[in-house]
Amino acid sequence: MSLTEQLNAAMKEAMKAKDSLRLGAIRLIRSAIQNREIEEKGALDDQAVIGVLSTLAKQRRDSIDAFRDSGRTDLAEKEQRELEVIQEFLPQQLDEAQIEAIIEEAVAQTGAESPRDMGKVMKIVVPRTTGRADGRLVSEKVKERLSR
């Protein structure tokens, strides 16, 4: 079952359960996917849908940080619940050890030695972690590894 089909099924379930928060989050996801399809002038495959979901998840994380910094915990909690719905449709998230293993493999493959080689490493790491890890965390881990 494709991600789009999973989203449609989840939307129907949320409608039947009268879960307005979940329904709103799923509609938001479907709207973002539809906008990307219009931009791309065609249907998206699962990998492209994962890219859209990753973008939405990043936006939610940034909003959560901003709302918490400004003392708006009510809005931060709403964004957190939306993030949880978005993450349901993303592939299993990688833990830090798995991310570090991917980075080590990329460093060995590229022969990277300093932070100047970050682009080479990221070119290999990003496709393997997209949708499965926060891009900011991956970037920080690569910087940390190349600074040793």
Steps between C-alpha positions, in 0.01 A plus 500: 500500500650834398532789743228692319261206542598472868425870547160463334414200721619685813289801405189284470573342838547842661170617349316196636663543843423874494865570593521861383869555586614189312267579210636854478860378502430243228323760288800728544729220378278421201483869410880531508532189282242635256687832478825317424324291234379821336856638506641177358213465249440137590435247773767452766661167581546388861852647519373844399213471750756420770684818400179702548437332835858575610452867413176513697665330798787749494254790487317358802825459697599859423154624602513303823833661590372848411178458699682364805749787487215751497311326782212369285491143630141452378604556138818297550290205621271526195802501268644203692182298443509588129865394486406164653240445226752595230760264646255209478535513122878544494726194490643368827728769644871426531662516842827687557714187472352418159553858382861491617556169319369649175727803550805281568429302184470822296822642650686179412351498151593864425827514694377817674740638759389852593186714524574625147401153376154527655329539162645172373383314807155661507447409133518133603334525842192710416335257253539218753353697790226706332175447685671273750697760699487871575721679247632739765612209719669330203681822409619549859624140517693537173659826621591337830655198325701710255629729778681215674 
